[in-house]
Amino acid sequence: MEITIIGLGKMGLSLAKQLNKQGQTINGFDMNPLISNDYSDKRLNYLSSIDELSLFQDTKNLVFLVLPAGEPTKATIQELS
């Protein structure tokens, strides 16, 4: 199973760190490409776009949306659809 976190701000990055500490490999995406400078772990794979999720279409993929309420969440759900 693949675990993906969309939104690596304060809460999303904290979730990724906790899952990494538990030995989980995570895929992460954030609109800010510089977020990868804040945290590096061999078990965190930064995605350059949401479209890369299609690479995992043959596996189960748990996707956490850790985004602000409202338009950012709606737009991301629409893009994922």
Secondary structure, DSSP 8 states (H G I E B T S, - for coil): -EEEEE--SHHHHHHHHHHHHTT--EEEE-S-GGGGGT---TTEEE-SSGGGGGGGTTS-EEEEE---TTHHHHHHHHHH-
